[in-house]
Amino acid sequence: MKFALFYEIPVPRPWGEDSELVAYRNTLEQAIAGDRFGWHAVWTVEHHFLQEYSHCSNPEVLYGAIAARTERIRLGYGVRLMPKPYNHPVRTAESVAVLDLLSGGRVDLGTGRSATRAELEGFGVDPAESRRMWQEAIEHVVGCWTNEEYEFSGEFWQMPRRRVQPKPWQKPHPPLWGATTSDEGHAQVGDLGLGLCSFAVGLPPSEVKRKIDIYRAAVAGCSAPIGAFVHDQAATFTMAMCAPDRDAAIAEARESFEWYPKTGARQIGTLTDWMAERNQDLGSYSYAADMKKTDDEGTLDLLSLEYLMDANACVLGTPEECVEACRQYEAAGVDLLLCLVNPYKVSHESVMQTIELMGTEVIPAFAD
């Protein structure tokens, strides 16, 4: 199992004039440290309008800065939003190819469609069309990369024959991943031959395994991948903090580890009322109703750090405890563990400590 740093880039209130500047400078310093301490990759989200939760709206600029200051660590889009009008497929193909060239072939393209009212409504995306747009966009990106000249006429995008340039350094193209939460989505990602990004924070490894098993069964039968090859790797993400002292780690983690899954679930739950207002069935966003129901019943407020620890649903504690927690994810079939090292307001010093301790004492325990 490999390890990646994972970032939302939260900016907690109260905001000062330099709050966002400090958040980005800290993220850059942490990514550079990840390269130094042997982390496999650094991934960030693309989110829009999600105040405090994520101020990472244009991550490819950050990726360029990281690429210029590192030598080995891979760079993951976690994820690029594919529906129209978030990102045109040609612009995605171009952006990823430039980064792949500048980084010497260190890019992974995670893809997704977003799942919050703030973003979908803000960009005028029809939720009922988002999954079809996601899949069509991936097809066009692959076509742009793997053909000298390419044209397409799809349901959502059209382009006359053109040479889309530059081409990526990795051949036939960078690894492709698909993000999902639902069981149906896990099967679809496998059917398409994409790597899996199972975004289900706060779930115990036993539930992560159940979902990965759905993906494994589907990807094993994939004979016509959407990319140029079947990419059968499975990633999931978890909150992570490592410190020499267990009690200190728990005290530092508590607010952020409890705040993040609650806030994330509530963001997704906003889809339920919005789609009802539009007289639309939730369709492939049916999991949003479960999240809203949990919140309305008050159950979400009961989520505690103790629950997460008892369920092995986070990586927290001394290096020895972190190794044991990570073993649970390895046993669940995870190939890449995306570690959310700052879910909300973990201090920069604590994040840097986690990066170093995991790099020197946890990650080596999983070396081939």
Secondary structure, DSSP 4 states (H G I P E B T S, - for coil): -EEEEEE----PSSP-TTHHHHHHHHHHHHHHHHHHTT-SEEEE----S-TTT---S-HHHHHHHHHHH-SS-EEEEEEEE-STTT--HHHHHHHHHHHHHHHTS-EEEEEE----HHHHHHTT--HHHHHHHHHHHHHHHHHHHHSSSEEEE-SS-EEEEE------SSSS---EEEEE-SHHHHHHHHHTTPEEEE--TT--HHHHHHHHHHHHHHHHT-SS-SSSS----EEEEEEEEE-SSHHHHHHHHHHHHHHHHHHHHHHHHHHHHHHHHTT---GGGTHHHHHHHHHHTT-GGG--HHHHHHTT-SEEESHHHHHHHHHHHHHTT-SEEEEES-SSS--HHHHHHHHHHIIIIIGGGG--
